[in-house]
């Protein structure tokens, strides 16, 4: 059988893309996925492939993925929620991009600005397993996570280099809550999801939004929601003969994650954070992307949008404000123009917007099911975009 990572096949790129993704599900790149390709005002491809899950202990392992399947979006949260809300906040004149990071968070990145945090060049290190200190505790101790970040020494002076950092976006989420005096999930629901009409869809699971965990409450999806949400990781020690991973410490009561955020630091923050926590379907992700492309999200100034998409001047950085840009070895390969912006998510999600070609590419999957060690999607993504960009 041909590898799903080979672009070759039928001359019609639509057929080739369909085969690529079908083969990817059969060969274990991910259990299932939904892909959406849009260009010049028309949806050229919107298909679901594979199943919700592959692990037999998940009741939905025999349920086919559908176009409206909701996926854990992981770090797409950074652009769809946090970056979008900051673009609106800057458009309203509430905070300027050159505003210094306020106390007490400035202790984590002395001398850094709002723009530096968004551009991943504020001096913060990439990642820390803060969740380990929360093992056995109910979710929701956000202040402790923030305190842990403040106790983490800066890795470099602002703007000397760029290190992709979850820590910076956790601070950005907390800063938004201070500016607007509202929880981040409510702020996103009202300023983005509701403004774009995503809340008006009649369905068991919101098309796009956070799923806040309640201490002592029910976890995972309700029965009516189960077949609408793709599960992520299975927390079975037998799947890790080399040793139980550290993140199992905060998953002791869960056989697998199903509508419970996969990111472990976001988990202990009750599922609502600036770096991760959003769940959504491909069409809803596309709607936010199109609102950026056309500057039609209520309150978004087109000049601010353009500033957020301006390439970084930090040496070696491909970053914009919140967004990433194309570069050697990037997820979109050479299928997008130099002015394109995009982002990926650890769970197997990606989004690219190409203004020069008036194109949007969405690929959502749960490649971390049953374990997060699967890495074949890194080779799949450029081939997906190579075919997607050829569809007419």
N, C-alpha and C positions, 0 to 999 in steps of 0.2 A: 504493500500500500504506500502511496506517495505520502511524504511527510506533510503535515499541516503547516509546516514552516517554509515550504517551497511555494513561490508565487506562481510557478508554471501551471499550465492547464488550459482550459477553454479560452478562446480569444476574447470572449465577452467578459469584461472585468466584473460585472455583476454576478455572473455565474461562477467565476473564479473566486470571488469573495465568499459567496455562499458555500462553496466547497471547502475553502480554507477554514471557515469557522465550524462547519459540520465535522470535518476531520479533526479539528482541534478538540472538540468535545469527546470524540471517540478515542482519541489518543491521550487524553488526560491532561491537556493543558489547563482546562477548567471543566467543571461539570456542565456548565451552561453559560450563555451570554446573550446579550441583546446589543445589536449594532444599529446605529442610525447615521446616515450620510445625507447631508443637505447642501444644496448649492443653488445660488441665484434664485432664491425664493421657492424652491421645490425640494421635497423630500425624495431622494433618489433610491434610498435603501432604508428599510426599517424592519428587521427580522429578528426573531428569537431562535436560538439554537440550543440543543441539548436539554438537560434536565435541571431541576432545582438543586439536586444533591446526588452524590454517588454512594455515600456511606450507608450501608443497610440499616444502621441503628437510627437513622433519620427517617421518620414516617413518610416524608415527602420525597424520598429518593427516587420514586417512580413517577413523579409529577413533572411534566414537560414545562420548560421555561416558556413564558408568554411575553408578548411585547411590553406589557405593563408590569412585569416582574420588578419588584423593588429590591435593590442591592444596597449593601453597605458601601457607601461612597468613599470612605476613608479620607485621604488627603484632598480629594476634590472639595471637601468642606472648606479648605483654605481659600479657594477661589470663589466657590458658589455662595458661601455664607460670609466668612470673615472679610475677604477682600471686597466683595460686593457691598457689604454694609459700611466698610470704611470709605469706599468710593462715594456712597450716598452721604456719609457724614462730612466728608471733605467738600462735596458739592454744595452742602447746606451752609458751609462756613463755620461749622462747630469746632473743628480742629484743623489746623494747617499741617501739611505734610512735613514741614520743617520744625514742627513742635517737638520739644524734647520729651522723651519718655518720662512720665511723672513719677514721683515717689509713691510708694516704696519700690516700684518695679525698676526704677533707674539704677538701683543697686546691682541688678543683674547685668546691666549693659551701660555703664557710665558713659555719658556723652552721646548716646544714640538718640535718633529721632524716630518719629512715626514712619517716615519713609525707609529708614534703615531696617526697622523691624519687618516691614512689608517686603523689603528687597533681600532679606536673609543675609544682611551684612552688618548686624548690630553688635556682633561680638559674642553671641550666644553659641554654645556648643550644640551639636545636632540633636542628641537624644539622651535621656536618662531613664532608668527603670524606677521612677518614683513610686510606681504602683506596689513595689515590694513592701513598702512600709505600711500599706493598707490591707495586707492579707488578713482575712478574718473580720474586717470591719465592713459595715454597710456602705454602699456607694454614696457619694455626695460631699466628701470632705475636700471641697475645692480649695479652701484657704490653706490647707496643709500642702497641697501640691504647689500652690503659688509660693509658699514659704520655702519649699524645697528648691524651687527655681532661684529664688533670691539668695540662697545659700550656695549656689553653684558658681564657682569663679568664672569670669569671662574667659573665652578662649583666645581672643585677639582684640585689638582696638577696632572701633567701628570703621567700616569702609576700607579696611586694609585688604580684606578678602571676603569671600562669600561662602558660608557654610549653611546648607539647607537645615533649618531648625524647627522642630516641633515646639520647642520651648518659646521661641519668639511669638508663634501664633497662639499659644496658650495665653501669653501676656496680652496679645492684641484682642483676644476675646474678652478678657477681664476688663480691659480699658474701654471697650465698646459698652459693656454693661454699666460702667461708671458714668460715661458720657450721657447715655440715654436713660439711665436709672430703670432699666428693664432687664430681665434675664435674656440671655443670648437666644434661646430657642423661641421665646415670644417675639423678640425683636425681628428675627428672621421670618417668622410666620407672618407678621404684620407688614413688614417693609418689603419683603421679596415674594414669598409664596402667595400671599393674598393679593398683592399688587399686580401679579401676573396671572391671577385667576386660577392658580394651581389648587387652591383650597376648595374650589367649587366642584371638583370632580366627585361624583357619588361612588365611593369605593371603600372597602374595609380598612385600607392603609393609605395614609396621605401620599400624594404623588411625590412630594419632596418635603423633608422636615427632619427634625431631631426626634429621637425616641428616648425621652427622659426616664431614667430608672428611679423607682420610688423605694426608699429604704423599707425593707420588710414586705414590699408589695410583690405582685406577680411579675415574673421575668419571662422574656420571650414573647412571642405573638399569641394572641387569643386564637381560639379554634377557627374562627371565621377569617383570620388573617394569614394562617399558616401557609396556604398555597399561593400567597401573593408575595412572599418574602423569601429570598434565597438564603439558606443557612451559610455560615462561614466555617470556622474551625471546629473540629471534633477534638474534645479534650480527653483522649484515651491514651494512657501511658503506654499501652501496647504498640501504639504507632511510633513510639520513640525508643527503640531498643538501646540506643546510645545514652539514654538518660532523660529524665523528665525535664522539660524546659522550665525556665524560671517563671514564666507567666502563668503556669498552672496554679501558682500559689493564690491567685485571685479568682480562680475558676473552679474551686473545689466543689461547688454545688451545681455545676453546669456540665451536662454530658457534651453539649455543643452549643455554639452561639447561633441564635436564630432570632433576629430582630433585637439583639443585644450587641452593642457596639464591639467590634473586633479589637480596636486599639485599646491596649491595657491601661494606659494613663487616662484616656477618655472614659474608660469604664469606671474607674474609681472617682471620677468627676461626675458621676451619675449620667454619663452618656452625652453630656452637653459641653463642648469645648470649642476653642477657636481653631484647633488643628484637625479635629476628626469628630465624627458623630452623626453626620447627615446620612439619611437613607433616601433613596429616590429611584425613579424609573428613568429610562433613556429619554423619553419625550419631555419630562420635566427638566432634566439636565439641559436638554437642547433649548428649551424655552428661556432659561436664564442666559445661556450662551447667546441666543439670538438677541435678547434684550441688551446685552453688552455690545454686540456687533452693530446694532442699529441705534444704540443709545436711546432706547425707548422705555427703559425701566423708569417709572415715575420718580423724579427727583435726581436722576443721574445726568450731570452736565457732560455734554460731549467733549468739552475741553479737558475735563477731569478724566474721562475715559481715555483720551489720547495720552494724557500724562501717565496714567497707570500702565499703559502699554509701551511706554518709551523704554528702550533697552538700558540696562544698568551700565554705569561707567566704571564699576569696580573691575579691576583686572581679572580676566578669566571667567567672569560671570556671564551666564546666559539669562539671568533673572530680569524680570520687570518688577512692578509693584504687585506683589502677590502672585502674579503669573510667572511662568517660565517661557523661554523662547527656544527656537530651534538651535541645535548645536550638534557637533560630531557625536555619534552614538546616542542621540536623543530618541525618544519613543516614536516620533513621527518620521524618523529618517530624513530623506531629502524630498518628501512628498509635499511639504508645505513651503511657503515663501518665507523670506527673511523676516517679514513683519508679523508672522503668525505668533499666537500666544496659546499656551496650553498648560496642562498639568496632568499628573497621574496620581492614582491612589493605590496603596499597598495591597488592598484586597483584590486588585485586578481591574481597576477602572481607569479610564482616560478620557480627556476632552481636549480637542484642538479647535481653535478658531483661526481662520485664514482670511483676513480682511481683503487682501489683494485679489483673492479668487472667490470672495463672497461664499465661503464654504465653512461648514461645521462638521466635525467628526466626533461621534460619541461611541465608546465601547465600554460596556459594563459587564463584569463577570465576577465570579467568586472563586478565583484561582487559589485561595487559601483553604479551600475545602478539599479533602479533609484535614490537610496540614499546610502550614505556611511555608514549608520548604520548597514547594513547587516554584520553579523559576523560568519555565519555558515561555511564559508570556512576554518576557523581555525580548525574545527573538521574534515572537509573533507580531508585536505591535507595529514595527516598521513595515512589515509585509502587509498588515491590515491597511495601513495608511497608503501604501503604494498602490494597492488595488482600489481602495475607496476613492482616491484622488483621480482615478481614470474613468470612473463611472460617469456616464453622460445621460 
